[in-house]
Amino acid sequence: MAEYLINARLGTHYEAVSAGTRPSGYVHPNAVRALAEIDIDLSMGQSQSVDAFADRYFDYVITVCGSAKENCPVWMGGSGQQVHIGFEDPADATGSDAEVHAVFRRVRDEIITDVLGFLEAELSK
């Protein structure tokens, strides 16, 4: 969700890509649904491995889960500033469909506040 949120809201200043240290192989339907609610189309999103970007330089590497925080420094050593902004993994949520989707919405909103907030603050420096 972070990649699509950044590109939709801050795409004139940043180009975001998202990858995982252990990608699931699919984009969770509730992530697609949560972004569709705010008019962002994630339906063509893909689950990618960090290996696809191993040779690329990034100004910022923002990790959002603990395993990425631990594993990214190994292969991202040449990139710019590393920042960890952690979130609950909404894919791990349990309960009814409505309860699970509520977690995706909450994490979406936390990404908007925390990650986009961080990047917007960086722009104003």
N, C-alpha and C positions, 0 to 999 in steps of 0.2 A: 504494500500500500504506500509505503514511503516514497518509492521511486515515482509513482504516478502522481502523488500529491505534490511532490517537489516540482516535477516537470509541468504540471498543470498550473500551479500557483506562482512558481518562481522560475519558470523556464526561460525567461529572458535574461536571467543572471546565472543560472546553474543548469547543468545537464546531469541528471541522476541516473544511475543504474543500480539495480538491486541484485544481489547474489547471496547464496548461502554456503556455509561450510558443509552442510548436509542437506542439499535441496530436496524437497519432497517429490518433485517431478510434476507437480500440478499447482495451479493457483486455486486457493480455497474459494468455493462458491460464495461464502459469506463475505470474503474480501471484495469480490466483484460486486456483490449486492450493496455493501457498505459504501463503496465509492460511487456506485450508480445513484445512490440517494442524494449525493451532492454533485451530480452531473459530471462525473469523471468515469470514462469507459475503460475498465480494466479487463474487459472480456477477451482481449487478445494478449493479455499478459502471459509471461512464461516464467517458470521456475528455472533459475540458472545457478550454476556452480561458480564459486569464486575463481576457479581455474580458468574460466573463460576470459578473465580480466587480469591475469597474473602479470602480463607485460605492460599494463597500462598505468600511467601516473594519474593520481587523483589529488586534488587540492585538499579534500577532506575525505576521510574514511570514517563513516559514522556507523558504529555497530549498535545493534538494538537488542541483542540477546547475549547471554553470558558466554556461550560456546564460541560465538563469533569474536567476542572481546578477547578471548584467550587465544584463538587460532589465527586471526587476521594479522597480528604483528609478524608472524612467521613469514608470510608471503608478501605482505604489503610494506615491507621495510623501506622501500624507496619512495613511497607516496608521502603526501603532505601531512597535515594535522590529523591525528587520530582522536576521535571523540566517541565516548560511549554514552548513549542515551537509551537506557534500558526500558523495555516494556514487557508486560506479560505476553506470552505467545497465545494469541487468541485461538489458534488451531488446537490448543490443549483444553479449551473450555468444554465443560460438560453441562448437561441439563437439556431442557426442551430447546427446540429450534429458536424460539423467541429469546431464551436466556443466552444461548450461544451467540446469537446475532447481536444481542446487546453488548457482549464483550467485544465483538469486532467493531461496533460503533464507538465504544469507549476508547479502544486502542487507536482507532482512526482519529478521533478528536485529540487524543494525547499526542499523536504524531504531529498533527497540525500545530498544537500549542508548543510542544517541546522542540521538535526537529525544525519545523519551519521557523519557529521563533528564534532558534539558534542561528540559522542561516540568514534570516533577516537582520539580526543583530550584527553579524559578520559584515554584511553589506554596508552598514552604517558606520563602520570603523574607519 
